[in-house]
């Protein structure tokens, strides 16, 4: 049976987009993976670029608000930042809830290369989490 998974973050811009890409990659046809935010900030171009470096294309992902998925009965909800966990609306669902706080690469400062390096570090952390995620 295909599991429906929602990855939830604050702005559905970086961390949840990266996690959605990797969960789709690692779980394949065993899951329908969605991502959303408690706000929408658009998909971060650096998230797209760093995922492309690892061979995963998230360029066509969209930044979605949690309310857009109110009609889907998710099996699993994964929050990828503390803010989303705290602000996550009550979902009338039987979903199993998982939480892992990843640092926000969008808050990185410095040169472009230093910022991209932070995105790569977060990407690798999320990749490991998703690789080990069992449904």
PyMOL commands that set and color helices and strands:
alter all, ss='L'
color gray80, all
select helices_A, chain A and resi 15-30+45-53+66-69+82-87+105-107+112-131
alter helices_A, ss='H'
color red, helices_A
select strands_A, chain A and resi 3-9+31-37+76-79+96-99
alter strands_A, ss='S'
color yellow, strands_A
deselect
rebuild
show_as cartoon
